[in-house]
Amino acid sequence: MKPTKHSFKYWQWRVIISSMIGYSMFYFVRKNFSFAIPLLQDVYPEITKAQFGAIMSAGGIIYGVSKLINGVLGDRTNARWHLVVGLSVCVLANILFGFTDKLTTLITGATGGPDFIGGFVTIMGVLYIINQIFQGCGFAPCNHLMVSWVPPHELATKMSIWNTSHSIGAFIVSVICGYMTSWQMAFWVPASIAFVGIFFIIITLRDTPKSVGLPELPKVKGELDDDKAKDKKEWRKFLIQKVFLNPIVWILAITDLFVYIVRFAILDWGPSMLQDMGLSSSLSGWTVAIFEVAGCFGMIVAGLVSDKLFKSQSQRVCAIEMALVAVCMVALHFIQDMNSPVLFLIVLALAGFFLYGPQALLGVIASNEVSKKAASSAVGIIGFMSYLSTLITGYPLGKFADTFGWHPIFLLMTGVALIGTLTIAVLWNRKIAVS
C-alpha cells in the first residue's frame, strides 16, 4: 500500500463518521420490527403480544450469540467487508419480511385462519432469526475500527461520539416508521435506505491505518505482538487469559445486561405501550425518537465527563448514571397516571440521556482493559450478555402486558437499574489500564 496523501487525523475522522453511518443502517433493518408490530396487529389481531415477544426473545438470544462469535471474528477480519456482508443479508431479510403473507399462503395454501396465522408467525420468526444472525456483523468490526484508529486515552470521548450511531439510526427509523400506514412498508422503506448504505460503506470506509499506508497506533502494555498474533496457539492463549477468564470483562457484561433490559423495555415495547396509552402512531414514533436523541447527547457528555473529569475511569460515570436511570423510572411510574404527555416525554428523555452513557462506556472500559488486539472479542462477550436481556424483555414482558397491562413496568425497570448500579459500583476503585 503506497502512502496516503491525507493525514492520520483525516482518516481517523473519516473512519469514525463512515462507520457511524454504516452502523446506523443496521438499525434501519432491526428496530423497524417494533413499529411493524402494532400495524401487524391491526391486520392480524389473532397474533398476540406474547407471540411477538417470543420472536424477539429468540432473535435476541441469537443476536447475542452472533455478537459473541463476530466479536472474535472482528479481531481477525477486514472490517469494511465484514460490515458489507452483514448489512446485505439484513436488507434481503427485511425485503422478505414484507412478503410474509404471500410466503405463508404459498406454503400453507391458506389466506386466513389458524393455519395461516401459525405459518405467518413461524415464517416471520425464521426471517427475524436470520436477520439477527447477520445483525451481529455490525458492532464488532466497528469496535475493531475504533480501537485501531483511536488511542486509549481518547477512546471514551470518541467512542461515545461513535456510539451516537445507535441513537441516530433508531431515531431516524422511529420517525420514518411512525408515518408508515402498512406493515409491509415498515420493512421495505428502511430496507431501501439501508441498501444505499451498503454502497456507502464500500466507497468510503477503510480498515486499519496500514491499509491506507499509515503507521499503526503504538502497541500498549499487555498487547499481543503482531508475530505472536499470527500463531493460533498464542492467539487462543492470549484470548482466554485476557478476555474469557478476565473478571472485569464479566462484571461489565453483567452490568450491560441490566442496561439493555431497561433499554429494550422502552425501545421494543415503547410504540405499542404509547399507542395503548392513547398516543397516535406518529406521535409514539416521535416520542421513542426523542428518547434516542437524548441518548445521543447523553453518550457524548458521558464520554467527555469520563475523560476530562474522571481521568478515563469510566466505571464511575456508569455507576452514577445507572442510579439516575432508576430515579427516572420511579418518576415515570407516577407520571403515567397524570395525563401529561409533555412531562412524560421530558422524564423519558432524561432516562435516555443517563441510560446511554453506560451503554457507550462499558465497551470502552473493556477495550482499554484488554487492549486493541482483543477489544472486539471483549465487546462480543458484553454484547452476548446484553442480548440475554431479551429473555426478559421479549416473551415474559409481552405476556406480562397481555395479563396486567403496562402500568407496573416502570417499577420493574427501577429494580433492574438499581441492580445494574450495584454491579458496576464493584469496580469503583479499580484502576482501568489507559495508555
C-alpha positions as a Markdown table, in Angstrom:
| # | Residue | x | y | z |
|---|---|---|---|---|
| 1 | Met | 0.0 | 0.0 | 0.0 |
| 2 | Lys | 1.5 | 3.3 | -1.1 |
| 3 | Pro | 1.5 | 6.2 | 1.4 |
| 4 | Thr | -1.8 | 8.2 | 1.5 |
| 5 | Lys | -1.7 | 11.9 | 0.8 |
| 6 | His | -4.1 | 12.5 | 3.7 |
| 7 | Ser | -3.2 | 12.8 | 7.3 |
| 8 | Phe | -3.9 | 10.3 | 10.1 |
| 9 | Lys | -6.4 | 12.7 | 11.6 |
| 10 | Tyr | -8.3 | 12.9 | 8.3 |
| 11 | Trp | -8.5 | 9.2 | 8.0 |
| 12 | Gln | -9.4 | 8.8 | 11.7 |
| 13 | Trp | -12.4 | 11.0 | 11.4 |
| 14 | Arg | -13.4 | 9.6 | 8.0 |
| 15 | Val | -13.4 | 6.1 | 9.5 |
| 16 | Ile | -15.4 | 7.3 | 12.6 |
| 17 | Ile | -18.0 | 9.1 | 10.5 |
| 18 | Ser | -18.3 | 6.4 | 7.8 |
| 19 | Ser | -18.6 | 3.6 | 10.3 |
| 20 | Met | -21.2 | 5.6 | 12.3 |
| 21 | Ile | -23.4 | 6.0 | 9.2 |
| 22 | Gly | -22.8 | 2.4 | 8.2 |
| 23 | Tyr | -23.7 | 1.0 | 11.6 |
| 24 | Ser | -26.8 | 3.2 | 11.8 |
| 25 | Met | -28.0 | 1.4 | 8.7 |
| 26 | Phe | -28.2 | -1.8 | 10.7 |
| 27 | Tyr | -30.8 | -0.1 | 13.0 |
| 28 | Phe | -32.9 | 0.7 | 10.0 |
| 29 | Val | -33.4 | -3.0 | 9.4 |
| 30 | Arg | -33.6 | -4.1 | 13.0 |
| 31 | Lys | -35.7 | -1.6 | 15.1 |
| 32 | Asn | -38.3 | -1.2 | 12.4 |
| 33 | Phe | -39.7 | -4.5 | 13.6 |
| 34 | Ser | -41.1 | -2.9 | 16.8 |
| 35 | Phe | -43.1 | -0.4 | 14.7 |
| 36 | Ala | -44.4 | -3.1 | 12.4 |
| 37 | Ile | -45.9 | -4.9 | 15.5 |
| 38 | Pro | -48.9 | -2.6 | 16.1 |
| 39 | Leu | -49.5 | -2.4 | 12.3 |
| 40 | Leu | -49.5 | -6.1 | 12.0 |
| 41 | Gln | -51.9 | -6.5 | 15.0 |
| 42 | Asp | -54.3 | -4.1 | 13.2 |
| 43 | Val | -54.4 | -6.6 | 10.3 |
| 44 | Tyr | -54.0 | -9.8 | 12.2 |
| 45 | Pro | -55.4 | -9.3 | 15.8 |
| 46 | Glu | -55.1 | -13.1 | 16.3 |
| 47 | Ile | -51.3 | -12.6 | 16.8 |
| 48 | Thr | -50.7 | -11.8 | 20.5 |
| 49 | Lys | -48.0 | -9.6 | 22.1 |
| 50 | Ala | -46.7 | -12.7 | 23.7 |
| 51 | Gln | -46.1 | -14.3 | 20.3 |
| 52 | Phe | -44.3 | -11.2 | 19.0 |
| 53 | Gly | -42.3 | -11.2 | 22.3 |
| 54 | Ala | -41.3 | -14.9 | 21.8 |
| 55 | Ile | -40.0 | -13.9 | 18.3 |
| 56 | Met | -38.0 | -11.1 | 19.8 |
| 57 | Ser | -36.7 | -13.2 | 22.7 |
| 58 | Ala | -35.5 | -16.0 | 20.3 |
| 59 | Gly | -34.0 | -13.4 | 17.9 |
| 60 | Gly | -32.3 | -11.5 | 20.8 |
| 61 | Ile | -30.6 | -14.6 | 22.1 |
| 62 | Ile | -29.4 | -15.5 | 18.5 |
| 63 | Tyr | -28.2 | -11.9 | 18.1 |
| 64 | Gly | -26.2 | -12.1 | 21.4 |
| 65 | Val | -24.5 | -15.4 | 20.3 |
| 66 | Ser | -23.8 | -13.8 | 16.9 |
| 67 | Lys | -22.2 | -10.7 | 18.6 |
| 68 | Leu | -20.0 | -13.1 | 20.6 |
| 69 | Ile | -18.9 | -15.0 | 17.5 |
| 70 | Asn | -18.5 | -11.9 | 15.4 |
| 71 | Gly | -16.6 | -10.3 | 18.2 |
| 72 | Val | -13.9 | -13.0 | 17.9 |
| 73 | Leu | -14.0 | -12.8 | 14.1 |
| 74 | Gly | -13.9 | -9.0 | 14.2 |
| 75 | Asp | -10.4 | -9.0 | 15.7 |
| 76 | Arg | -9.2 | -11.1 | 12.7 |
| 77 | Thr | -11.2 | -9.9 | 9.6 |
| 78 | Asn | -11.4 | -6.8 | 7.3 |
| 79 | Ala | -13.9 | -4.6 | 9.0 |
| 80 | Arg | -15.3 | -3.0 | 5.8 |
| 81 | Trp | -16.3 | -6.3 | 4.2 |
| 82 | His | -17.5 | -7.7 | 7.5 |
| 83 | Leu | -20.0 | -4.8 | 7.6 |
| 84 | Val | -21.0 | -5.1 | 4.0 |
| 85 | Val | -21.8 | -8.9 | 4.2 |
| 86 | Gly | -23.9 | -8.4 | 7.4 |
| 87 | Leu | -25.9 | -5.5 | 6.2 |
| 88 | Ser | -26.6 | -7.0 | 2.8 |
| 89 | Val | -28.2 | -10.1 | 4.3 |
| 90 | Cys | -30.2 | -7.9 | 6.7 |
| 91 | Val | -31.6 | -5.9 | 3.8 |
| 92 | Leu | -32.6 | -9.0 | 2.0 |
| 93 | Ala | -34.3 | -10.4 | 5.1 |
| 94 | Asn | -36.3 | -7.2 | 5.5 |
| 95 | Ile | -37.5 | -7.3 | 1.9 |
| 96 | Leu | -38.7 | -10.9 | 2.5 |
| 97 | Phe | -40.4 | -9.7 | 5.8 |
| 98 | Gly | -42.8 | -7.6 | 3.6 |
| 99 | Phe | -43.8 | -10.8 | 1.7 |
| 100 | Thr | -44.5 | -12.9 | 4.8 |
| 101 | Asp | -48.2 | -13.1 | 3.9 |
| 102 | Lys | -47.5 | -14.2 | 0.4 |
| 103 | Leu | -45.0 | -16.7 | 1.6 |
| 104 | Thr | -47.4 | -18.1 | 4.2 |
| 105 | Thr | -50.1 | -18.6 | 1.6 |
| 106 | Leu | -47.6 | -20.2 | -0.8 |
| 107 | Ile | -46.5 | -22.7 | 1.9 |
| 108 | Thr | -49.8 | -23.4 | 3.7 |
| 109 | Gly | -52.3 | -22.8 | 0.9 |
| 110 | Ala | -54.4 | -20.7 | 3.4 |
| 111 | Thr | -55.3 | -17.0 | 3.3 |
| 112 | Gly | -56.7 | -16.9 | 6.8 |
| 113 | Gly | -57.5 | -19.0 | 9.9 |
| 114 | Pro | -55.3 | -20.8 | 12.4 |
| 115 | Asp | -53.1 | -22.5 | 9.8 |
| 116 | Phe | -52.4 | -19.2 | 8.1 |
| 117 | Ile | -51.6 | -17.4 | 11.5 |
| 118 | Gly | -49.4 | -20.2 | 12.7 |
| 119 | Gly | -47.5 | -20.3 | 9.4 |
| 120 | Phe | -47.2 | -16.5 | 9.4 |
| 121 | Val | -45.7 | -16.3 | 12.9 |
| 122 | Thr | -43.3 | -19.2 | 12.0 |
| 123 | Ile | -42.1 | -17.6 | 8.8 |
| 124 | Met | -41.7 | -14.2 | 10.4 |
| 125 | Gly | -39.8 | -15.8 | 13.3 |
| 126 | Val | -37.4 | -17.6 | 11.0 |
| 127 | Leu | -36.7 | -14.4 | 9.0 |
| 128 | Tyr | -36.2 | -12.5 | 12.2 |
| 129 | Ile | -33.7 | -15.0 | 13.4 |
| 130 | Ile | -31.8 | -14.9 | 10.1 |
| 131 | Asn | -31.8 | -11.1 | 10.4 |
| 132 | Gln | -30.5 | -11.2 | 13.9 |
| 133 | Ile | -27.7 | -13.6 | 13.0 |
| 134 | Phe | -26.3 | -11.1 | 10.5 |
| 135 | Gln | -27.1 | -8.1 | 12.7 |
| 136 | Gly | -24.2 | -9.4 | 14.7 |
| 137 | Cys | -21.8 | -8.4 | 11.9 |
| 138 | Gly | -22.4 | -4.7 | 12.8 |
| 139 | Phe | -20.8 | -3.7 | 16.1 |
| 140 | Ala | -17.8 | -5.9 | 16.3 |
| 141 | Pro | -16.0 | -4.7 | 13.1 |
| 142 | Cys | -16.9 | -1.1 | 14.1 |
| 143 | Asn | -15.3 | -1.6 | 17.5 |
| 144 | His | -12.2 | -3.0 | 15.8 |
| 145 | Leu | -12.0 | 0.1 | 13.7 |
| 146 | Met | -12.3 | 2.4 | 16.7 |
| 147 | Val | -9.5 | 0.7 | 18.7 |
| 148 | Ser | -7.4 | 0.6 | 15.5 |
| 149 | Trp | -7.7 | 4.3 | 14.8 |
| 150 | Val | -8.2 | 5.9 | 18.3 |
| 151 | Pro | -5.5 | 5.7 | 21.1 |
| 152 | Pro | -6.8 | 4.5 | 24.6 |
| 153 | His | -6.7 | 8.0 | 26.3 |
| 154 | Glu | -9.1 | 9.4 | 23.6 |
| 155 | Leu | -11.3 | 6.3 | 23.4 |
| 156 | Ala | -14.0 | 7.3 | 25.8 |
| 157 | Thr | -14.7 | 10.6 | 24.1 |
| 158 | Lys | -14.5 | 9.4 | 20.5 |
| 159 | Met | -16.2 | 6.1 | 21.2 |
| 160 | Ser | -19.1 | 8.0 | 22.8 |
| 161 | Ile | -19.4 | 10.1 | 19.7 |
| 162 | Trp | -19.3 | 7.0 | 17.6 |
| 163 | Asn | -21.9 | 5.3 | 19.8 |
| 164 | Thr | -24.5 | 8.0 | 18.9 |
| 165 | Ser | -24.8 | 5.9 | 15.7 |
| 166 | His | -27.1 | 3.6 | 17.7 |
| 167 | Ser | -29.4 | 6.5 | 18.6 |
| 168 | Ile | -29.1 | 8.2 | 15.2 |
| 169 | Gly | -30.2 | 5.0 | 13.4 |
| 170 | Ala | -33.0 | 4.3 | 15.9 |
| 171 | Phe | -34.2 | 8.0 | 15.9 |
| 172 | Ile | -34.5 | 8.2 | 12.1 |
| 173 | Val | -36.2 | 4.8 | 11.7 |
| 174 | Ser | -38.6 | 5.6 | 14.5 |
| 175 | Val | -39.7 | 8.8 | 12.8 |
| 176 | Ile | -39.9 | 7.1 | 9.4 |
| 177 | Cys | -41.8 | 4.1 | 10.6 |
| 178 | Gly | -44.1 | 6.3 | 12.7 |
| 179 | Tyr | -45.6 | 7.5 | 9.4 |
| 180 | Met | -45.9 | 4.1 | 7.8 |
| 181 | Thr | -49.5 | 3.1 | 7.1 |
| 182 | Ser | -48.9 | -0.6 | 6.3 |
| 183 | Trp | -46.7 | -3.2 | 8.0 |
| 184 | Gln | -45.1 | -4.1 | 4.6 |
| 185 | Met | -43.8 | -0.5 | 4.1 |
| 186 | Ala | -42.4 | -0.6 | 7.7 |
| 187 | Phe | -40.0 | -3.2 | 6.4 |
| 188 | Trp | -39.5 | -2.1 | 2.7 |
| 189 | Val | -38.8 | 1.6 | 3.2 |
| 190 | Pro | -36.0 | 1.2 | 5.8 |
| 191 | Ala | -34.5 | -1.7 | 3.8 |
| 192 | Ser | -34.3 | 0.5 | 0.7 |
| 193 | Ile | -32.4 | 3.2 | 2.6 |
| 194 | Ala | -30.1 | 0.5 | 4.1 |
| 195 | Phe | -29.4 | -0.8 | 0.6 |
| 196 | Val | -27.9 | 2.5 | -0.4 |
| 197 | Gly | -25.9 | 2.3 | 2.8 |
| 198 | Ile | -24.2 | -0.8 | 1.6 |
| 199 | Phe | -22.6 | 1.1 | -1.3 |
| 200 | Phe | -21.7 | 4.0 | 1.0 |
| 201 | Ile | -19.7 | 1.6 | 3.2 |
| 202 | Ile | -17.9 | 0.1 | 0.2 |
| 203 | Ile | -16.9 | 3.5 | -1.2 |
| 204 | Thr | -16.0 | 5.4 | 2.0 |
| 205 | Leu | -14.7 | 3.0 | 4.6 |
| 206 | Arg | -11.2 | 1.5 | 5.1 |
| 207 | Asp | -9.8 | -0.9 | 7.5 |
| 208 | Thr | -6.7 | -0.3 | 9.6 |
| 209 | Pro | -4.2 | 2.6 | 9.2 |
| 210 | Lys | -1.9 | 0.2 | 7.5 |
| 211 | Ser | -4.5 | -0.3 | 4.7 |
| 212 | Val | -4.1 | 3.3 | 3.6 |
| 213 | Gly | -0.3 | 3.5 | 4.0 |
| 214 | Leu | -0.3 | 5.0 | 7.5 |
| 215 | Pro | 1.6 | 3.7 | 10.6 |
| 216 | Glu | -0.4 | 1.7 | 13.2 |
| 217 | Leu | -1.1 | 3.1 | 16.6 |
| 218 | Pro | 1.7 | 2.3 | 19.1 |
| 219 | Lys | 1.4 | -1.0 | 21.0 |
| 220 | Val | 0.1 | -0.7 | 24.5 |
| 221 | Lys | 1.1 | -2.6 | 27.6 |
| 222 | Gly | -0.1 | -6.2 | 27.6 |
| 223 | Glu | -0.9 | -6.2 | 23.9 |
| 224 | Leu | 0.0 | -9.3 | 21.9 |
| 225 | Asp | 2.9 | -8.8 | 19.4 |
| 226 | Asp | 1.9 | -9.0 | 15.7 |
| 227 | Asp | 4.1 | -12.1 | 15.1 |
| 228 | Lys | 2.5 | -13.9 | 18.1 |
| 229 | Ala | -0.9 | -12.9 | 16.9 |
| 230 | Lys | -0.4 | -14.9 | 13.7 |
| 231 | Asp | 0.2 | -18.0 | 15.8 |
| 232 | Lys | -3.2 | -19.6 | 16.5 |
| 233 | Lys | -2.0 | -21.2 | 19.7 |
| 234 | Glu | -0.6 | -18.0 | 21.1 |
| 235 | Trp | -3.7 | -16.1 | 20.0 |
| 236 | Arg | -6.0 | -18.6 | 21.8 |
| 237 | Lys | -3.9 | -18.4 | 25.0 |
| 238 | Phe | -4.0 | -14.6 | 24.9 |
| 239 | Leu | -7.7 | -14.5 | 24.2 |
| 240 | Ile | -8.6 | -16.9 | 27.1 |
| 241 | Gln | -6.4 | -15.2 | 29.6 |
| 242 | Lys | -7.1 | -11.6 | 28.6 |
| 243 | Val | -10.8 | -11.9 | 27.8 |
| 244 | Phe | -12.6 | -15.1 | 28.7 |
| 245 | Leu | -11.1 | -15.5 | 32.2 |
| 246 | Asn | -11.0 | -11.8 | 33.0 |
| 247 | Pro | -13.4 | -11.0 | 35.8 |
| 248 | Ile | -13.5 | -7.3 | 34.8 |
| 249 | Val | -15.0 | -8.2 | 31.4 |
| 250 | Trp | -17.7 | -10.3 | 33.1 |
| 251 | Ile | -18.7 | -7.6 | 35.5 |
| 252 | Leu | -19.0 | -5.2 | 32.6 |
| 253 | Ala | -21.0 | -7.8 | 30.7 |
| 254 | Ile | -23.4 | -8.4 | 33.6 |
| 255 | Thr | -23.9 | -4.6 | 34.0 |
| 256 | Asp | -24.7 | -4.2 | 30.3 |
| 257 | Leu | -27.4 | -6.9 | 30.7 |
| 258 | Phe | -29.2 | -4.6 | 33.1 |
| 259 | Val | -28.7 | -1.6 | 30.9 |
| 260 | Tyr | -30.2 | -3.4 | 28.0 |
| 261 | Ile | -33.2 | -4.7 | 29.9 |
| 262 | Val | -34.3 | -1.1 | 30.6 |
| 263 | Arg | -33.3 | 0.0 | 27.1 |
| 264 | Phe | -35.3 | -2.8 | 25.3 |
| 265 | Ala | -38.3 | -2.5 | 27.5 |
| 266 | Ile | -38.6 | 1.1 | 26.1 |
| 267 | Leu | -37.4 | 0.5 | 22.6 |
| 268 | Asp | -39.1 | -2.8 | 21.8 |
| 269 | Trp | -42.4 | -2.2 | 23.5 |
| 270 | Gly | -42.5 | 1.6 | 23.5 |
| 271 | Pro | -44.5 | 2.0 | 20.3 |
| 272 | Ser | -47.2 | -0.5 | 21.5 |
| 273 | Met | -47.2 | 0.9 | 25.0 |
| 274 | Leu | -47.5 | 4.5 | 24.0 |
| 275 | Gln | -50.3 | 3.7 | 21.5 |
| 276 | Asp | -52.2 | 1.8 | 24.1 |
| 277 | Met | -51.8 | 4.9 | 26.3 |
| 278 | Gly | -53.6 | 6.9 | 23.6 |
| 279 | Leu | -50.8 | 8.4 | 21.5 |
| 280 | Ser | -51.1 | 8.2 | 17.7 |
| 281 | Ser | -48.6 | 6.1 | 15.7 |
| 282 | Ser | -46.7 | 9.1 | 14.5 |
| 283 | Leu | -46.6 | 10.7 | 18.0 |
| 284 | Ser | -45.4 | 7.5 | 19.6 |
| 285 | Gly | -42.7 | 7.3 | 16.9 |
| 286 | Trp | -41.5 | 10.8 | 17.8 |
| 287 | Thr | -41.6 | 10.0 | 21.5 |
| 288 | Val | -39.3 | 7.0 | 21.1 |
| 289 | Ala | -37.2 | 9.0 | 18.7 |
| 290 | Ile | -36.7 | 11.8 | 21.3 |
| 291 | Phe | -35.6 | 9.2 | 23.8 |
| 292 | Glu | -32.9 | 8.2 | 21.3 |
| 293 | Val | -31.9 | 11.9 | 20.6 |
| 294 | Ala | -31.5 | 12.4 | 24.4 |
| 295 | Gly | -29.4 | 9.3 | 24.4 |
| 296 | Cys | -27.1 | 10.8 | 21.7 |
| 297 | Phe | -26.3 | 13.8 | 23.9 |
| 298 | Gly | -26.0 | 11.5 | 26.9 |
| 299 | Met | -23.3 | 9.4 | 25.3 |
| 300 | Ile | -21.3 | 12.4 | 24.2 |
| 301 | Val | -21.5 | 14.1 | 27.6 |
| 302 | Ala | -20.7 | 10.8 | 29.4 |
| 303 | Gly | -17.5 | 10.4 | 27.3 |
| 304 | Leu | -16.3 | 13.9 | 27.9 |
| 305 | Val | -17.0 | 13.7 | 31.6 |
| 306 | Ser | -15.2 | 10.4 | 31.8 |
| 307 | Asp | -12.0 | 11.6 | 30.0 |
| 308 | Lys | -11.9 | 15.1 | 31.4 |
| 309 | Leu | -13.3 | 14.8 | 35.0 |
| 310 | Phe | -12.8 | 11.1 | 35.9 |
| 311 | Lys | -9.4 | 10.6 | 34.0 |
| 312 | Ser | -10.9 | 7.9 | 31.8 |
| 313 | Gln | -12.1 | 5.9 | 34.8 |
| 314 | Ser | -15.5 | 5.4 | 33.1 |
| 315 | Gln | -16.9 | 2.9 | 35.5 |
| 316 | Arg | -17.6 | 5.7 | 38.0 |
| 317 | Val | -19.6 | 7.6 | 35.4 |
| 318 | Cys | -21.6 | 4.4 | 34.7 |
| 319 | Ala | -22.5 | 3.8 | 38.3 |
| 320 | Ile | -23.7 | 7.4 | 38.8 |
| 321 | Glu | -25.8 | 7.4 | 35.6 |
| 322 | Met | -27.4 | 4.0 | 36.3 |
| 323 | Ala | -28.5 | 5.3 | 39.7 |
| 324 | Leu | -30.1 | 8.3 | 37.9 |
| 325 | Val | -31.8 | 6.0 | 35.5 |
| 326 | Ala | -33.5 | 4.3 | 38.5 |
| 327 | Val | -34.7 | 7.7 | 39.7 |
| 328 | Cys | -36.2 | 8.4 | 36.2 |
| 329 | Met | -38.0 | 5.0 | 36.2 |
| 330 | Val | -39.7 | 5.7 | 39.5 |
| 331 | Ala | -40.8 | 9.1 | 38.2 |
| 332 | Leu | -42.2 | 7.6 | 35.0 |
| 333 | His | -44.3 | 5.2 | 37.1 |
| 334 | Phe | -46.1 | 8.0 | 38.8 |
| 335 | Ile | -46.2 | 10.4 | 35.8 |
| 336 | Gln | -48.1 | 7.9 | 33.6 |
| 337 | Asp | -51.2 | 8.5 | 35.8 |
| 338 | Met | -51.0 | 12.3 | 35.5 |
| 339 | Asn | -52.2 | 12.5 | 31.8 |
| 340 | Ser | -49.3 | 14.8 | 31.0 |
| 341 | Pro | -47.6 | 13.7 | 27.7 |
| 342 | Val | -45.1 | 16.6 | 27.9 |
| 343 | Leu | -43.9 | 15.7 | 31.4 |
| 344 | Phe | -43.8 | 12.0 | 30.5 |
| 345 | Leu | -41.7 | 12.9 | 27.4 |
| 346 | Ile | -39.3 | 15.1 | 29.4 |
| 347 | Val | -38.6 | 12.4 | 32.0 |
| 348 | Leu | -38.3 | 9.7 | 29.4 |
| 349 | Ala | -35.8 | 11.8 | 27.6 |
| 350 | Leu | -33.8 | 12.2 | 30.8 |
| 351 | Ala | -33.9 | 8.5 | 31.2 |
| 352 | Gly | -32.4 | 8.1 | 27.7 |
| 353 | Phe | -29.8 | 10.7 | 28.5 |
| 354 | Phe | -28.5 | 8.8 | 31.5 |
| 355 | Leu | -29.0 | 5.3 | 30.2 |
| 356 | Tyr | -27.0 | 5.7 | 27.0 |
| 357 | Gly | -23.9 | 6.8 | 28.9 |
| 358 | Pro | -23.2 | 3.4 | 30.4 |
| 359 | Gln | -24.2 | 1.7 | 27.1 |
| 360 | Ala | -21.4 | 3.7 | 25.3 |
| 361 | Leu | -18.8 | 3.5 | 28.1 |
| 362 | Leu | -18.9 | -0.2 | 29.2 |
| 363 | Gly | -17.4 | -1.2 | 25.8 |
| 364 | Val | -14.7 | 1.5 | 26.2 |
| 365 | Ile | -13.8 | 0.2 | 29.6 |
| 366 | Ala | -13.5 | -3.4 | 28.2 |
| 367 | Ser | -11.4 | -2.2 | 25.2 |
| 368 | Asn | -8.9 | -0.4 | 27.4 |
| 369 | Glu | -8.8 | -3.3 | 29.8 |
| 370 | Val | -7.9 | -6.0 | 27.2 |
| 371 | Ser | -6.0 | -3.9 | 24.6 |
| 372 | Lys | -7.0 | -3.4 | 20.9 |
| 373 | Lys | -5.9 | -6.9 | 19.9 |
| 374 | Ala | -8.8 | -8.4 | 21.8 |
| 375 | Ala | -11.2 | -5.5 | 22.1 |
| 376 | Ser | -13.8 | -6.9 | 19.7 |
| 377 | Ser | -13.8 | -10.3 | 21.5 |
| 378 | Ala | -14.4 | -8.5 | 24.8 |
| 379 | Val | -17.3 | -6.5 | 23.5 |
| 380 | Gly | -18.5 | -9.7 | 21.9 |
| 381 | Ile | -18.9 | -11.2 | 25.4 |
| 382 | Ile | -20.6 | -7.9 | 26.6 |
| 383 | Gly | -22.9 | -8.0 | 23.6 |
| 384 | Phe | -23.8 | -11.6 | 24.2 |
| 385 | Met | -24.8 | -10.8 | 27.8 |
| 386 | Ser | -26.7 | -7.7 | 26.9 |
| 387 | Tyr | -28.9 | -9.6 | 24.5 |
| 388 | Leu | -29.7 | -12.2 | 27.1 |
| 389 | Ser | -32.0 | -9.3 | 28.2 |
| 390 | Thr | -34.5 | -10.4 | 25.6 |
| 391 | Leu | -35.2 | -13.4 | 27.7 |
| 392 | Ile | -36.9 | -10.9 | 30.0 |
| 393 | Thr | -38.0 | -8.1 | 27.6 |
| 394 | Gly | -39.4 | -10.4 | 24.9 |
| 395 | Tyr | -42.0 | -13.1 | 25.7 |
| 396 | Pro | -42.2 | -12.5 | 29.5 |
| 397 | Leu | -42.7 | -8.8 | 29.2 |
| 398 | Gly | -45.2 | -9.3 | 26.3 |
| 399 | Lys | -47.1 | -11.9 | 28.4 |
| 400 | Phe | -47.0 | -9.5 | 31.4 |
| 401 | Ala | -48.5 | -6.8 | 29.3 |
| 402 | Asp | -51.2 | -9.1 | 27.9 |
| 403 | Thr | -52.1 | -10.0 | 31.5 |
| 404 | Phe | -51.6 | -6.9 | 33.7 |
| 405 | Gly | -51.2 | -4.0 | 31.2 |
| 406 | Trp | -48.2 | -1.6 | 31.1 |
| 407 | His | -48.7 | 0.1 | 34.4 |
| 408 | Pro | -46.2 | -1.7 | 36.7 |
| 409 | Ile | -43.4 | -1.9 | 34.0 |
| 410 | Phe | -41.5 | 1.1 | 35.3 |
| 411 | Leu | -41.3 | -0.2 | 38.8 |
| 412 | Leu | -39.7 | -3.4 | 37.5 |
| 413 | Met | -37.3 | -1.3 | 35.5 |
| 414 | Thr | -36.4 | 0.7 | 38.6 |
| 415 | Gly | -35.3 | -2.5 | 40.3 |
| 416 | Val | -33.3 | -3.6 | 37.2 |
| 417 | Ala | -31.5 | -0.2 | 37.1 |
| 418 | Leu | -30.6 | -0.4 | 40.8 |
| 419 | Ile | -29.1 | -3.9 | 40.4 |
| 420 | Gly | -27.0 | -2.5 | 37.4 |
| 421 | Thr | -25.8 | 0.3 | 39.6 |
| 422 | Leu | -24.6 | -2.0 | 42.4 |
| 423 | Thr | -22.9 | -4.3 | 39.8 |
| 424 | Ile | -20.8 | -1.7 | 38.2 |
| 425 | Ala | -20.1 | 0.0 | 41.5 |
| 426 | Val | -18.0 | -3.0 | 42.4 |
| 427 | Leu | -15.3 | -1.6 | 40.0 |
| 428 | Trp | -15.4 | 2.0 | 41.5 |
| 429 | Asn | -11.9 | 1.9 | 42.9 |
| 430 | Arg | -10.5 | -0.4 | 40.1 |
| 431 | Lys | -7.8 | 1.4 | 38.1 |
| 432 | Ile | -8.6 | 0.6 | 34.5 |
| 433 | Ala | -5.4 | 0.5 | 32.3 |
| 434 | Val | -5.3 | 3.5 | 30.0 |
| 435 | Ser | -2.2 | 4.4 | 28.0 |
